[in-house]
Amino acid sequence: MIQLDRHIRNTVLLSMLVVIGLIATLDLIFSLLDQFADTDENYSMASAFAFVLLTMPTSVYELLPFAALGGALIGLGILASSNELVVMQSAGVRVSRIVFAVLKPTLLVMVFSLLLGEYVSPPLEQLAQSNKAIQQSGTESINSERGDWQRIGNEFIHINAIAPGGRELFGLSRYQVDDNRRLLSVRFAESARYVEQANSSYWLLSNVNESILGAGVVATQDYLQEDWRVDLSPELLSVLLVDPDEQSISGLYQFAHYFEAEDLDSDTYYLAFWKKLLQPLSTLALVILAISFVFGPLREATMGARVFVALAIGLVFTILQRMMEPASLLYGFDPLLAVLMPILLCASVGFFLMRKVR
């Protein structure tokens, strides 16, 4: 029985590895083409290639649930096509035992997904995005295609680029307004460096240009350096220019709390937090659905049909996610519910079909 479990596990795991390899290769090709289109005198083809390599772990992480789905369908399909599943069941092996053997490699994928999404892909993604932003933005006052806007108290700030680690900024613009949203002053610093002290830490701004708006008068002044004391740590800034879906689970939770403290909308970050935290459950639900299809409607199907069904299931699941996520932001219901609904739907269909298996 142990050899049987090992045979099922190895077949399914190998199929998952083949699927993720094929999908990752296609994603790599299209990512390279996309990045090569962004090249210019500052952002070379070598930089574009380095960017794609650094962001590959993020792509693999996002594709893992669908690789597990396709691997389970194809792996079990191979066993079904060679009548091995029929022989196993005829020999008295329960369906639950076969399902348990399939879930073993799925468990490995789930653990690997958590480790990859928390410790590997976020820092590499931040490094790639920071390097690209620095190369493309330089020290321009505002770069509409790069950077990010944030509000801190009565100041609206725009940062063109953030160095890896968040301790150095490039192209920092600050717009101070009063309680009536009237513009009071505009400051631009070419760069900023975080100075950490025992009592109080601050940002040291370099090459600062200040414009103060008065009653029909604009007074300008330049500074070589200026201290900027603000509650904005490098840990928060290190994830500022990275999309929420590409950040770590701990970083998302920390940033969501920061947004709440600033009375800003934090639902986007909570949505990404629950999506990443529950991604292993998404993988499990998709694999359960794949198993139910192999024992049910796809028992006698061809390999091409199984691949088509895997693509269809992945597409439907993605569409459900893409519908529920903006709906939760638009209508204000709990982001956790938006993430759970597609998972529960897949799992429910899978368990329903499994109950019909004799």
C-alpha positions in Angstrom: 0.0 0.0 0.0 2.9 2.3 0.7 4.3 1.7 -2.8 0.9 2.5 -4.2 0.7 5.8 -2.4 4.2 6.6 -3.6 3.3 5.8 -7.2 0.2 8.1 -7.1 2.1 10.8 -5.3 5.1 10.8 -7.7 2.8 10.7 -10.8 0.8 13.7 -9.6 3.8 15.6 -8.3 5.7 15.1 -11.6 2.6 16.3 -13.6 2.4 19.4 -11.4 6.1 20.2 -12.0 5.7 19.8 -15.7 2.6 22.1 -15.7 4.3 24.8 -13.7 7.4 24.5 -15.9 5.4 25.0 -19.1 3.3 27.9 -17.7 6.3 29.6 -16.2 8.2 29.4 -19.5 5.3 31.0 -21.4 5.0 33.7 -18.7 8.8 34.3 -19.0 8.6 34.8 -22.7 5.7 37.3 -22.6 7.2 39.1 -19.6 10.4 39.6 -21.5 8.6 41.0 -24.5 6.6 43.3 -22.3 9.8 44.6 -20.5 11.7 45.0 -23.8 9.0 47.4 -24.9 9.8 49.7 -21.9 13.5 50.0 -22.7 15.1 53.4 -23.3 18.4 55.2 -22.8 18.1 54.7 -19.0 16.4 51.2 -18.9 18.5 48.8 -21.0 17.6 45.3 -22.3 20.0 43.8 -19.7 18.1 45.7 -16.9 14.8 44.4 -18.4 16.1 40.8 -18.4 17.3 41.2 -14.8 13.8 42.6 -13.9 12.1 39.6 -15.4 14.4 37.1 -13.5 13.8 38.9 -10.2 10.0 38.9 -10.7 9.8 35.2 -11.8 9.3 33.9 -8.2 6.2 36.2 -8.0 4.9 34.8 -11.3 5.5 31.2 -10.1 3.7 32.0 -6.8 0.7 33.3 -8.6 0.5 30.3 -10.9 1.0 27.6 -8.3 -2.8 27.0 -7.6 -3.5 26.5 -11.3 -0.4 24.3 -11.7 -1.7 22.1 -8.9 -5.1 22.0 -10.6 -3.6 21.0 -14.0 -1.1 18.6 -12.4 -3.9 16.8 -10.5 -6.1 16.5 -13.5 -3.3 15.3 -15.8 -1.6 13.0 -13.2 -4.8 11.3 -12.3 -5.8 11.3 -15.9 -2.7 9.3 -16.8 -3.6 6.7 -14.2 -7.2 6.6 -15.4 -6.2 6.3 -19.0 -4.0 3.3 -18.3 -6.8 1.7 -16.2 -4.6 1.9 -13.0 -7.4 3.6 -11.1 -9.8 0.8 -12.1 -7.3 -1.9 -11.0 -6.7 -0.1 -7.7 -10.4 0.1 -6.9 -11.0 -3.5 -8.0 -8.2 -4.6 -5.6 -10.2 -2.9 -2.8 -8.4 0.4 -2.5 -10.9 3.0 -1.3 -11.4 6.2 -3.3 -10.6 8.1 -0.1 -7.2 6.4 0.0 -6.4 7.5 -3.5 -7.6 11.1 -2.7 -5.3 11.1 0.3 -2.4 10.1 -1.8 -3.1 12.9 -4.3 -3.3 15.4 -1.4 0.2 14.7 -0.2 2.0 16.5 -3.1 -0.8 19.2 -2.9 0.3 19.7 0.7 3.9 20.2 -0.4 2.7 22.8 -3.0 0.7 24.6 -0.3 3.6 24.9 2.1 6.0 25.9 -0.8 3.4 28.5 -1.8 3.4 30.1 1.7 7.2 30.2 2.0 7.6 31.6 -1.5 4.9 34.2 -1.1 6.2 35.4 2.3 10.0 35.2 2.2 11.2 34.9 -1.4 9.1 36.7 -3.9 8.3 39.9 -2.0 11.9 41.1 -1.4 12.9 40.2 -5.0 9.8 42.0 -6.3 10.6 45.1 -4.3 14.2 45.0 -5.5 13.1 44.7 -9.1 10.5 47.4 -8.9 12.9 49.8 -7.0 15.7 49.3 -9.5 13.4 49.9 -12.4 11.8 53.0 -10.9 15.2 54.5 -10.0 16.5 53.9 -13.6 13.4 55.3 -15.3 12.5 58.1 -12.9 15.8 59.7 -12.0 15.3 62.9 -10.1 12.3 64.3 -12.0 9.9 66.2 -9.8 6.9 64.1 -10.8 6.9 61.0 -13.0 3.3 60.2 -13.9 4.1 56.7 -15.0 6.1 55.7 -11.9 6.0 56.3 -8.2 3.1 56.5 -5.8 1.0 59.1 -4.0 0.3 59.0 -0.3 -1.2 61.3 2.3 0.4 62.0 5.7 -1.7 64.4 7.8 -2.1 67.6 5.8 0.6 66.6 3.3 0.2 64.8 0.0 3.5 63.3 -1.1 4.7 61.7 -4.3 7.8 59.5 -4.4 9.3 58.6 -7.8 11.5 55.7 -6.6 12.4 53.9 -3.4 15.7 52.1 -2.9 15.5 48.5 -1.7 15.0 48.4 2.0 13.1 51.8 1.9 16.0 53.8 3.5 16.6 56.0 0.5 14.1 58.0 -1.7 14.4 59.6 -5.0 12.3 62.4 -6.4 10.2 63.4 -3.3 7.5 65.9 -3.8 5.4 67.3 -0.9 2.2 69.3 -1.1 1.0 70.9 2.1 -2.6 72.0 2.4 -4.7 73.5 5.1 -8.0 72.2 6.6 -9.9 73.7 3.7 -7.7 71.8 1.2 -6.0 75.1 0.0 -2.4 74.6 -1.2 0.1 76.3 1.2 3.5 75.1 0.0 5.2 72.8 -2.4 8.6 71.2 -1.7 10.7 69.0 -3.9 13.8 67.0 -2.8 16.0 65.2 -5.2 16.7 62.5 -2.6 16.1 61.6 1.0 18.0 59.3 3.4 16.6 57.8 6.6 18.6 58.8 9.7 18.0 56.5 12.7 18.6 57.8 16.2 17.9 56.5 19.7 15.4 59.1 20.6 13.9 60.2 17.3 14.5 59.2 13.7 14.0 61.5 10.7 14.5 61.8 6.9 17.4 64.0 5.7 16.4 65.6 2.4 19.0 66.8 -0.1 18.7 69.5 -2.8 15.4 70.9 -1.6 13.4 73.5 -3.5 10.6 75.1 -1.5 7.7 77.3 -2.8 5.4 79.0 -0.3 2.1 80.3 -1.6 0.9 83.5 -0.1 -1.8 86.1 -1.0 -0.9 86.5 -4.7 2.8 85.9 -4.0 5.0 82.8 -4.4 8.2 82.8 -2.4 10.8 80.2 -3.4 13.9 79.1 -1.6 16.6 76.4 -2.0 18.2 74.3 0.7 21.1 71.9 0.4 19.6 69.8 3.2 16.5 69.7 5.4 15.2 67.5 8.2 11.8 65.9 7.6 10.3 64.4 10.7 7.4 62.2 9.9 6.0 58.9 11.0 6.9 57.0 7.9 9.3 54.1 8.5 11.5 52.4 5.9 9.6 49.2 6.5 6.4 50.7 5.2 8.2 52.5 2.4 9.9 49.4 1.2 6.5 48.1 0.0 5.0 51.4 -1.1 5.8 51.0 -4.8 4.9 47.3 -5.0 1.3 46.3 -5.8 -0.6 44.8 -2.9 -0.8 41.4 -4.6 3.0 41.3 -4.8 3.7 42.0 -1.1 4.3 39.7 1.8 1.5 38.7 4.1 3.1 40.4 7.1 3.8 43.5 5.0 0.2 43.7 3.9 -1.1 43.5 7.4 1.3 46.1 8.6 0.5 48.5 5.8 -3.3 48.0 6.2 -3.0 49.1 9.9 -1.0 52.1 8.8 -3.7 53.1 6.4 -6.3 52.8 9.1 -4.3 55.0 11.4 -4.1 57.6 8.7 -7.9 57.4 8.2 -7.4 56.1 4.6 -9.1 53.2 2.8 -7.4 50.0 3.9 -9.8 47.5 2.2 -7.4 47.1 -0.8 -4.6 45.9 1.5 -6.9 43.7 3.6 -8.3 42.1 0.4 -4.7 41.3 -0.8 -3.9 40.1 2.7 -6.7 37.6 2.9 -6.1 36.5 -0.7 -2.5 35.6 0.0 -3.2 34.1 3.4 -5.9 31.8 1.9 -4.1 30.9 -1.3 -3.2 27.5 0.0 -7.0 26.9 0.5 -7.5 28.0 -3.1 -5.0 25.3 -4.2 -6.7 22.7 -2.0 -10.1 23.5 -3.4 -9.0 23.4 -7.0 -7.3 20.1 -6.5 -10.4 18.6 -4.8 -12.4 19.8 -7.8 -9.9 18.2 -10.2 -10.0 14.9 -8.4 -13.8 14.8 -8.5 -13.7 15.5 -12.3 -11.3 12.6 -12.9 -13.4 10.1 -10.9 -16.6 11.5 -12.4 -17.2 13.3 -15.8 -13.6 13.0 -17.0 -12.9 9.3 -16.2 -12.9 8.3 -19.8 -11.8 11.6 -21.3 -8.8 12.2 -23.5 -5.7 14.1 -22.3 -6.7 17.0 -24.5 -10.1 17.2 -22.9 -8.6 17.2 -19.4 -6.2 20.0 -20.3 -9.1 22.0 -21.7 -11.2 21.4 -18.5 -8.2 22.5 -16.4 -7.9 25.7 -18.4 -11.7 26.3 -18.1 -11.8 25.7 -14.4 -8.8 28.0 -13.9 -10.4 30.7 -16.0 -13.8 30.5 -14.2 -12.1 30.6 -10.8 -10.0 33.6 -11.9 -13.1 35.4 -13.2 -15.0 34.8 -10.0 -12.1 36.2 -8.0 -11.8 39.2 -10.3 -15.6 39.8 -9.9 -15.7 39.4 -6.1 -12.7 41.5 -5.3 -13.7 44.8 -6.9 -17.3 44.1 -5.7 -16.2 44.0 -2.1 -14.4 47.4 -2.6 -17.3 48.9 -4.4 -20.2 47.7 -2.1 -18.2 47.6 1.1 -18.7 44.0 2.3 -15.9 42.1 4.1 -12.8 41.4 1.9 -12.5 38.0 3.7 -15.9 37.0 2.3 -14.9 38.1 -1.2 -11.9 35.8 -1.1 -13.7 32.9 0.5 -16.7 32.7 -1.8 -14.8 31.3 -4.9 -12.9 28.9 -2.7 -16.0 27.6 -1.0 -17.8 27.3 -4.4 -15.0 25.2 -5.9 -14.8 23.0 -2.8 -18.6 22.5 -2.6 -18.7 21.4 -6.3 -15.8 19.1 -5.7 -17.3 17.5 -2.6 -20.7 17.2 -4.3 -19.2 15.3 -7.3 -17.1 13.1 -5.0 -20.2 12.0 -3.1 -21.5 10.5 -6.3 -18.4 8.3 -6.7 -18.9 4.7 -5.8 
